Amino acid sequence: MPQTERTRPVSEKRRLFFGWRMVAVAFVVDFIAVGFFFYSYGIFLKGISADLAGSRFAASLGISIANGIGALFSPFIGRALDRLSIKLIMIAGALLVGTGFFALSLTTAMWQFYAVMGTLLAFGMSMMGGLASAKLVANWFEKKRGKALGIATIGVSFSGLIMPPFATWLVYELGWRGGFQVYAVLTIAITVPLVAAFVVNRPEDKGLLPDGGMREPHPPLREVPRDVHWRTRELLRDRNFWAIAIPFGLAFSSLSAVLIHLVPYASDLGIANRQAAWIVSAAAGAGALGKPVFGHMIDRFDARITVCISFGGQLLGLLLLMRGGGFESVLAAAMVFGFSMGGVVPIHGAVTATAFGRLSFGKAMGLLRPVQIPIHMLGVPLAGWIFDSTGSYRIAFQIFAGFYVVAIAAAAMLRLGIENPQRGADSDGETRSA
């Protein structure tokens, strides 16, 4: 007898689950957002410094300006992602980023460079990737959220694996200005049609629940919603908010500075520029392996253990980097650092979603950024300033090692329970009202 919609097995219906499609979109968007901006910036750094800035500190300041201004507006973007169409916000962000890259290629003074970084790039990056892509994936998963975020953010690591040598080739062939023009075209040509064709804001739009569950046509009258809207003051008073903000802010500050300055650091040790670029790629490749590992861990184990293993591994890698040496030694140290660094982004998203739920995830992530950014934006220019003053990165790396020690201690304040987020039990969040 032919199967009708009523007789078709539930397992067959669940094949229509679109969540993993959202993971694939987030993978590509994060690859572009992070690879074209963060992982390439160190390659462009010397050219920008020579043509516009005159010092590595001034050139390094550009990325901190973009991060800082983007963070100031993140609460508004996060709130919009909770309430409006993620698809439209991501498309608008891609258009801003593409326009921003082209505008950077036309700048003739450092103030113009800063202005573009602090407007088009600052807004566009928050709207296109990172916050937006994490919100999209968090909407579609609960029990497997860590795994899904881990896979999605492999795009970040793949960008670090591929983009440094590609950016090195671009700068060699076209100069840093031509490189930014290529990025402008690729950002719009790839991101806009991809997001327009495949993004679905949340599973409920397709009659589904997170993780592929089917919605009941008539839910029980006593059913209690799992997620609620948190008020801003409740978020800021919550212990978990600060136990996320402080340690991850310190970790982001340290890892950003290490990665941005890794190519100059390696070249100062006598390692050729192309080899130095491959060191960054190797660190990112190791991070690609680390992301699903730490994503699985955060689904299964106490969040504090997972966070501390990630931060501790980065500390070990940084200490090994400080020993210097030749290409092989620096490469091995960078891979240790990169594998552990791979866990930071998926863990950050999974822990935030567990603490505050799907409905307030964008708002919580948006509020975390301006709290974290004074620490985050300190790392890159601090390392540049210390190098300009001392001719070495050693003191900067010692400071970042201290950051990791403080981050490990602060992460011990998390109180999510061993079962979260695997079982989606968040009694704290259920008690909050809109």
C-alpha positions as CSV (number, residue, x, y, z in Angstrom):
1,M,0.0,0.0,0.0
2,P,1.4,3.4,-0.9
3,Q,2.5,5.5,2.0
4,T,0.5,8.7,2.7
5,E,1.7,11.6,4.8
6,R,0.0,10.0,7.8
7,T,1.4,6.6,7.4
8,R,5.0,7.7,6.4
9,P,7.4,6.8,9.2
10,V,8.5,9.7,11.5
11,S,12.1,8.9,10.7
12,E,11.5,9.6,7.1
13,K,9.9,13.0,7.9
14,R,12.9,13.9,9.9
15,R,15.1,13.7,6.8
16,L,13.8,17.2,6.1
17,F,15.7,18.6,9.0
18,F,17.6,21.7,7.8
19,G,19.9,22.2,10.7
20,W,23.0,20.7,9.2
21,R,22.4,22.9,6.1
22,M,22.6,25.9,8.5
23,V,25.8,24.5,9.9
24,A,27.2,24.4,6.3
25,V,26.2,28.0,5.6
26,A,27.8,29.1,8.9
27,F,31.0,27.2,7.9
28,V,31.3,29.1,4.6
29,V,30.4,32.5,6.0
30,D,32.8,32.2,9.0
31,F,35.5,31.1,6.5
32,I,35.1,34.3,4.6
33,A,34.5,36.6,7.6
34,V,37.5,35.4,9.6
35,G,39.8,34.3,6.8
36,F,39.5,37.5,4.8
37,F,39.9,39.7,7.8
38,F,41.5,38.2,10.8
39,Y,43.8,35.5,9.4
40,S,44.9,37.7,6.5
41,Y,45.5,40.9,8.5
42,G,49.0,39.8,9.6
43,I,50.0,39.2,6.0
44,F,48.8,42.7,5.0
45,L,50.3,44.3,8.2
46,K,53.8,45.1,6.9
47,G,52.4,46.6,3.6
48,I,49.9,48.8,5.5
49,S,52.6,49.9,7.9
50,A,55.0,50.8,5.1
51,D,52.4,52.7,3.0
52,L,50.2,54.3,5.6
53,A,51.1,53.8,9.2
54,G,54.9,53.9,9.7
55,S,54.8,51.5,12.6
56,R,53.3,48.1,13.5
57,F,51.5,49.6,16.4
58,A,49.5,52.0,14.2
59,A,48.8,49.3,11.6
60,S,47.7,46.9,14.4
61,L,45.4,49.4,15.8
62,G,43.1,49.1,12.7
63,I,41.8,45.7,13.6
64,S,41.3,46.8,17.2
65,I,39.2,49.8,16.1
66,A,37.0,47.5,14.0
67,N,36.5,45.1,16.9
68,G,35.9,47.8,19.4
69,I,33.3,49.7,17.5
70,G,31.7,46.5,16.4
71,A,31.4,45.5,20.0
72,L,29.7,48.7,21.0
73,F,26.9,48.0,18.5
74,S,26.7,44.3,19.2
75,P,23.9,44.5,21.7
76,F,21.7,46.1,19.1
77,I,22.8,43.6,16.4
78,G,22.2,40.7,18.9
79,R,18.8,42.0,19.8
80,A,17.9,42.3,16.1
81,L,19.1,38.8,15.5
82,D,16.7,37.5,18.2
83,R,13.7,39.4,16.8
84,L,14.3,40.0,13.0
85,S,15.3,37.9,10.0
86,I,18.8,36.4,10.4
87,K,18.9,36.0,6.6
88,L,18.4,39.6,5.8
89,I,20.8,40.8,8.5
90,M,23.5,38.4,7.1
91,I,23.0,39.6,3.5
92,A,23.2,43.3,4.6
93,G,26.4,42.5,6.5
94,A,28.0,40.8,3.5
95,L,27.3,43.9,1.4
96,L,28.9,46.2,4.0
97,V,32.0,44.0,4.3
98,G,32.5,43.7,0.5
99,T,32.1,47.5,0.2
100,G,34.5,48.0,3.1
101,F,37.2,45.9,1.6
102,F,37.0,47.9,-1.6
103,A,37.1,51.1,0.3
104,L,40.2,50.0,2.2
105,S,42.0,49.5,-1.1
106,L,41.4,53.2,-1.9
107,T,42.7,54.8,1.3
108,T,45.7,57.1,1.2
109,A,46.0,58.1,4.8
110,M,45.8,56.1,8.1
111,W,42.7,58.1,9.3
112,Q,40.8,57.0,6.2
113,F,41.9,53.4,6.9
114,Y,40.6,53.6,10.5
115,A,37.4,55.2,9.3
116,V,36.6,52.3,7.0
117,M,37.6,49.8,9.6
118,G,35.4,51.4,12.2
119,T,32.3,51.7,10.1
120,L,31.8,49.3,7.1
121,L,34.0,46.5,8.5
122,A,33.0,46.9,12.1
123,F,29.2,46.7,11.4
124,G,29.4,44.3,8.5
125,M,31.5,41.6,10.3
126,S,29.1,41.4,13.3
127,M,26.1,41.2,11.0
128,M,27.5,38.7,8.5
129,G,29.5,36.2,10.6
130,G,30.5,35.4,14.1
131,L,27.5,36.6,16.1
132,A,25.0,36.0,13.3
133,S,26.2,32.6,12.2
134,A,26.4,31.4,15.9
135,K,22.8,32.6,16.4
136,L,21.7,30.7,13.3
137,V,23.3,27.4,14.4
138,A,22.1,27.9,18.1
139,N,18.6,28.3,16.8
140,W,18.6,24.9,15.2
141,F,20.3,22.8,17.9
142,E,20.1,22.1,21.7
143,K,21.3,18.6,22.6
144,K,23.9,18.7,19.8
145,R,24.7,22.4,20.0
146,G,28.3,22.0,20.9
147,K,28.9,19.5,18.1
148,A,27.1,21.7,15.6
149,L,29.0,24.8,16.6
150,G,32.2,22.9,16.6
151,I,31.6,21.7,13.0
152,A,30.4,25.2,11.8
153,T,33.4,26.9,13.3
154,I,35.8,24.6,11.5
155,G,35.3,27.1,8.7
156,V,37.2,29.6,10.9
157,S,40.2,27.1,11.2
158,F,40.1,26.2,7.5
159,S,40.3,29.8,6.6
160,G,43.4,30.0,8.7
161,L,44.8,27.0,7.0
162,I,44.1,28.3,3.5
163,M,44.1,32.1,3.6
164,P,47.6,33.0,4.9
165,P,49.4,31.4,1.9
166,F,46.7,32.7,-0.4
167,A,47.0,36.2,1.1
168,T,50.8,36.0,0.8
169,W,50.4,35.2,-2.9
170,L,47.8,38.0,-3.4
171,V,50.0,40.6,-1.7
172,Y,53.1,39.4,-3.7
173,E,51.1,39.6,-7.0
174,L,48.7,42.5,-6.5
175,G,49.9,44.3,-3.4
176,W,47.8,44.8,-0.3
177,R,45.4,47.1,-2.1
178,G,44.7,44.6,-4.9
179,G,44.3,41.9,-2.3
180,F,41.5,43.8,-0.6
181,Q,39.8,44.3,-3.9
182,V,39.8,40.6,-4.6
183,Y,38.3,40.1,-1.1
184,A,35.6,42.6,-1.9
185,V,34.4,40.7,-5.0
186,L,34.6,37.3,-3.4
187,T,32.7,38.3,-0.2
188,I,29.7,39.6,-2.1
189,A,29.7,37.0,-4.9
190,I,29.8,34.0,-2.5
191,T,28.0,35.1,0.6
192,V,24.9,36.9,-0.7
193,P,23.6,34.1,-3.0
194,L,24.5,31.4,-0.5
195,V,22.6,33.0,2.4
196,A,19.7,34.0,0.2
197,A,19.2,30.5,-1.1
198,F,19.7,28.4,2.0
199,V,19.2,30.2,5.3
200,V,16.1,29.5,7.3
201,N,16.0,31.5,10.5
202,R,14.7,28.9,12.9
203,P,13.3,25.3,12.9
204,E,9.9,26.5,13.8
205,D,9.6,28.2,10.4
206,K,9.6,24.7,8.9
207,G,7.3,23.1,11.5
208,L,10.3,21.6,13.3
209,L,12.0,21.8,16.7
210,P,15.7,22.0,17.5
211,D,17.7,18.8,16.7
212,G,15.1,17.7,14.2
213,G,12.1,17.1,16.5
214,M,8.6,17.5,15.1
215,R,6.3,20.1,16.5
216,E,3.1,18.8,18.1
217,P,0.0,20.2,16.4
218,H,-1.7,20.7,19.9
219,P,0.9,20.9,22.6
220,P,-0.1,20.1,26.2
221,L,-1.8,22.9,28.1
222,R,0.7,22.6,30.9
223,E,3.8,22.6,28.7
224,V,6.4,25.1,30.0
225,P,8.5,26.9,27.4
226,R,12.2,26.0,27.7
227,D,13.5,29.4,26.6
228,V,12.4,32.8,27.7
229,H,13.6,36.4,27.1
230,W,16.1,37.7,29.6
231,R,16.1,41.3,30.6
232,T,19.3,43.2,30.2
233,R,19.7,43.9,33.9
234,E,19.1,40.2,34.7
235,L,21.9,39.2,32.3
236,L,24.3,41.7,33.8
237,R,23.5,40.5,37.3
238,D,23.9,36.8,36.5
239,R,27.1,35.1,37.8
240,N,27.4,33.0,34.6
241,F,27.5,36.2,32.4
242,W,30.7,37.4,34.1
243,A,32.2,33.9,34.3
244,I,31.8,33.8,30.5
245,A,32.8,37.5,29.8
246,I,36.0,37.7,31.7
247,P,37.9,34.5,30.9
248,F,36.8,34.4,27.2
249,G,37.7,38.1,26.8
250,L,41.2,37.4,28.1
251,A,41.5,34.3,25.8
252,F,40.3,36.2,22.7
253,S,42.7,39.0,23.5
254,S,45.7,36.7,23.8
255,L,45.0,34.4,20.8
256,S,44.2,37.3,18.5
257,A,47.5,39.0,19.4
258,V,49.5,35.7,19.0
259,L,48.0,34.9,15.6
260,I,48.1,38.4,14.2
261,H,51.8,38.8,15.2
262,L,52.8,35.2,14.5
263,V,54.1,35.9,11.0
264,P,56.2,38.9,12.0
265,Y,57.4,37.0,15.1
266,A,58.5,34.0,13.0
267,S,60.1,36.2,10.4
268,D,62.0,38.1,13.1
269,L,63.4,34.7,14.2
270,G,64.9,34.3,10.7
271,I,62.1,32.1,9.2
272,A,61.2,33.0,5.6
273,N,57.8,34.7,5.1
274,R,56.3,31.8,3.1
275,Q,57.3,29.4,5.9
276,A,55.9,31.8,8.5
277,A,52.6,31.9,6.6
278,W,52.5,28.1,6.7
279,I,53.0,28.2,10.5
280,V,49.8,30.2,10.8
281,S,48.1,27.8,8.5
282,A,49.3,24.8,10.6
283,A,48.0,26.4,13.7
284,A,44.6,26.9,12.0
285,G,44.6,23.4,10.7
286,A,45.2,22.1,14.2
287,G,42.3,24.3,15.3
288,A,40.1,22.6,12.8
289,L,40.8,19.3,14.5
290,G,40.2,20.8,17.9
291,K,36.8,22.3,17.2
292,P,34.8,19.1,16.9
293,V,36.7,17.6,19.8
294,F,36.0,20.5,22.1
295,G,32.4,20.7,20.7
296,H,31.8,17.1,21.7
297,M,33.4,17.6,25.1
298,I,31.1,20.6,25.9
299,D,28.1,18.5,25.0
300,R,29.2,15.7,27.4
301,F,31.2,17.1,30.3
302,D,31.3,19.8,32.9
303,A,31.8,23.1,31.1
304,R,34.5,24.2,33.5
305,I,36.6,21.2,32.7
306,T,36.3,21.7,28.9
307,V,37.1,25.5,29.2
308,C,40.1,24.9,31.4
309,I,41.6,22.2,29.1
310,S,41.2,24.6,26.1
311,F,42.8,27.6,28.0
312,G,45.5,25.4,29.5
313,G,46.5,24.0,26.1
314,Q,46.8,27.5,24.7
315,L,49.0,28.5,27.6
316,L,51.3,25.5,26.9
317,G,51.5,26.3,23.2
318,L,52.4,30.0,24.0
319,L,55.1,28.9,26.4
320,L,56.6,26.7,23.7
321,L,56.4,29.6,21.2
322,M,58.4,31.8,23.6
323,R,61.2,29.3,23.4
324,G,61.8,30.3,19.8
325,G,64.0,28.1,17.7
326,G,63.8,27.3,14.0
327,F,60.9,26.5,11.7
328,E,60.2,23.0,13.1
329,S,60.1,24.2,16.8
330,V,57.8,27.2,16.1
331,L,55.6,25.0,13.9
332,A,55.1,22.4,16.6
333,A,54.4,25.1,19.2
334,A,51.9,26.8,16.9
335,M,50.0,23.5,16.4
336,V,49.7,22.9,20.1
337,F,48.4,26.4,20.5
338,G,46.1,26.1,17.5
339,F,44.5,22.8,18.6
340,S,43.5,24.2,22.0
341,M,42.5,27.5,20.5
342,G,40.1,25.7,18.2
343,G,37.8,25.1,21.1
344,V,37.3,28.7,22.2
345,V,34.6,29.8,19.7
346,P,32.3,26.7,19.9
347,I,32.7,26.5,23.6
348,H,31.9,30.2,24.0
349,G,28.7,29.9,21.9
350,A,27.6,26.6,23.5
351,V,28.1,27.9,27.1
352,T,26.3,31.1,26.4
353,A,23.3,29.3,24.7
354,T,23.1,26.9,27.6
355,A,23.2,29.7,30.2
356,F,20.6,32.0,28.6
357,G,18.6,29.9,26.0
358,R,17.8,30.3,22.3
359,L,15.5,33.3,22.6
360,S,18.0,35.4,24.4
361,F,21.2,34.0,22.8
362,G,21.7,37.0,20.4
363,K,21.0,39.5,23.2
364,A,23.4,37.7,25.6
365,M,26.2,37.4,22.9
366,G,25.6,41.0,21.9
367,L,26.0,42.2,25.5
368,L,29.1,40.0,26.1
369,R,31.0,41.7,23.3
370,P,31.2,45.3,24.7
371,V,32.1,43.8,28.1
372,Q,34.8,41.7,26.6
373,I,36.1,44.1,23.9
374,P,38.2,46.4,26.2
375,I,40.2,43.3,27.0
376,H,40.0,41.8,23.6
377,M,41.1,44.9,21.6
378,L,44.1,45.4,24.0
379,G,46.1,42.4,22.8
380,V,47.0,43.2,19.2
381,P,48.1,46.8,19.6
382,L,49.8,46.0,22.9
383,A,52.0,43.4,21.3
384,G,52.8,45.9,18.4
385,W,53.6,48.7,20.9
386,I,55.9,46.4,23.0
387,F,57.7,45.3,19.9
388,D,58.2,48.9,18.7
389,S,59.5,49.8,22.2
390,T,61.7,46.7,22.9
391,G,62.4,45.1,19.5
392,S,60.9,41.9,20.8
393,Y,57.6,40.1,21.5
394,R,58.8,38.4,24.6
395,I,57.3,40.7,27.2
396,A,54.0,40.7,25.3
397,F,53.9,36.9,25.3
398,Q,54.6,36.8,29.0
399,I,51.7,39.1,29.6
400,F,49.4,36.9,27.5
401,A,50.6,33.8,29.5
402,G,49.4,35.7,32.6
403,F,46.0,36.3,30.9
404,Y,45.5,32.6,30.4
405,V,46.2,31.9,34.1
406,V,43.6,34.5,35.2
407,A,41.2,33.1,32.6
408,I,41.5,29.6,33.9
409,A,40.8,30.8,37.5
410,A,37.8,32.9,36.4
411,A,36.3,30.0,34.4
412,A,36.0,28.1,37.6
413,M,33.1,30.4,38.5
414,L,30.8,28.9,35.9
415,R,27.7,27.1,37.3
416,L,26.0,25.3,34.4
417,G,25.9,21.7,35.8
418,I,27.4,18.6,34.3
419,E,24.3,17.8,32.3
420,N,24.2,21.1,30.5
421,P,24.0,21.5,27.6
422,Q,23.6,17.9,26.6
423,R,20.1,17.5,28.1
424,G,19.1,21.2,27.7
425,A,18.4,21.5,31.4
426,D,18.7,25.1,32.4
427,S,16.5,25.7,35.4
428,D,18.1,29.0,36.0
429,G,17.0,30.3,32.6
430,E,13.5,28.8,33.0
431,T,12.9,31.1,36.0
432,R,13.5,34.3,34.1
433,S,10.6,36.2,32.7
434,A,10.4,38.6,29.8
